[in-house]
Structure formats: C-alpha cells, structure tokens
Amino acid sequence: MNKLIHPKPRHSVLNWAREIACFLLIACTLSVGLAAEKKSSPVSEADVESAGLTCDVSTLSYQVALLDRLHVTLPGGDIKLFQVSQEGVIDLEGEKTPVKGMNRDDFLALAKKRYPGAKKIYLEEFRPNRISVLGEVFHQLNSELADGPMRVMDAIAAANGFTPLANQRRVKLVRQNAGRVEVYELDLRQMMKGEGMKQNLLLRPGDVITVPRNFL
C-alpha cells in the first residue's frame, strides 16, 4: 500500500521567517537608538558631581592677598571701594596699613573699627584670570583665559602634552575659593581613550593642574 506523504504546511515556515525578521528589526532599532543616545549625550557641568571624581576638600583661614578689594556700605547707602595695593598696603582714606597675609577676620575687624557705623563690610577676593599646568608636561604653563573657555584637556594640549614619566591616571586639579580648597583627582588616560569625559572639567580662573610622576 502506498503511504500518503503530507507536505509540511507552508504557513509554519512563513511564520518562522516573519518572527526572525521581526527580531532583527527590533534589534536593529534598539542598536541605532542607543548609538544616537550615546552620541547626543552632552558633557555638562551639572554631571560633575556624579562623575565619580575623588575630591578632597579642606578649609583654610583666608589671608588677604594683593589686589583684594574691600567693600564698605555707609549708613546713607553710599559704597566705598578700597583695593590692596601691589605692595600689600590698603589706604583707608589716608590711613595706610600693611594687610597682605592678614587673616580675613582681623582685616574685617580693622575695617569695622575704621567705619563703625557701616551697614555692610565685606572682602572681595581678587582672582587673576589665569590657569597653570605644572609637573610632568613638556611645557610648564601659566596662561590667561582671555581666549575663551578652556577645559582640562585643552590645558594639557597647550602644555604640549605629557612627558613619558607622567602618571596620567592621577592628575590633580586644585581649585581655591576664599579659603576653600578643592582637589580633584582625574584619570586623563581614561579620557584619552574617549571614556570618562565628564572629568574634562571647565576650568575657572586660578585653577592649577598638577601632573605627577609615575614611579612604577
């Protein structure tokens, strides 16, 4: 007796093909979406806190420096400005006093004694519009920020890059503000690979970048 051979239903093969095509389409769409998201993600200063940086913070008693300015608001509302000279002396209307290196509190006490009725007295720290790059770079840098915004890697490039002895993984960024000192540890080797770009901080006046020597 001849056996009847039943052909495989074509719809099962077609369904299988459709499922494969659908899977490939979804995978391709997800891949393109992730790539676009990665490309468009900005490196913003708001992300700095979550960038995983090591930051040591210390507070020092601020000492009066050259070109610092004293603001005095008189009882009538008039404001007087006095600036510490290049010689470290401040002239409070004929009363010249050496103040360079003086503790902030002592300096303000001196001003309050001179203007006992003042409504407000405060010290404005002078911050030169300069940044410095020191240590294991080919050219020690002390540069003005007059040409526009500069980031950490821009400063390293302006210093002609790292020497062969540089420890690129433990670069220090020192930032000072009225006695508050912040020290960030940056892995610039990681950044040179295109990773961890949130560490490429926007520099501020007075910032100092120090590249240590690799002793390993």
Phi, psi and omega in degrees: 000131178285133178277137177279127179258117181268118179296148178294135180298133184291334185295330179292322177294318180294320178298318178299317180295320180296320180297318178298315181297320179296318179299315180296322180295317179296316180298318180295318180297317179296319181297314180296319180297317179294320180296318180295321179295317180296321183289325187270352182293118182280156173264097185256153179293339178292338181273357185300319183297331181259015184278358179078024181282147172274121183230118175261130181240130176227154180242124180246156175287118184292137178247138182299135182239170179300140175072006170299152183239138176259127177253125179235120177261114183284165182306326180280354179104348178293147181245129175250138179243133178229134183243140176290130184285173177296341177270359178083022182245142174245138182252102179267076179056056176099344179261098184269128183224129174292124184231355181300129180085357180288143175300141182305315182296319178295322180295315180293326177296321177298316181293320180293328177292325180284327180233075186295336182262009184297141178284328182205136176223126176211160183255129177257120181286132176276125180239107179299144183279058184226154172232157181231146173234119185236167175094219189277066170234160185288338181218111177300132190241136171221092195239150175283151175262030186285339185272008179117182183300145178224138177253173185304311182293331174297319181293320178296318178296321179293337177270015178067022172083182184278150169279166179298341182268000186290138171267095187286347183274346186229045178287137183255135170246117182255125182233127182241145178206102175052047176094345177270123182245122178248130179240114178260138175256122186245141175260089183282339175295322177295319179294325180292343175269002180086016181242159177059039186290349176294344177283347182282072189291150173283125184283151178242157178306134179092353180296143177233125177256128179239124179256112183282169178271141177273112183268000181281000000 
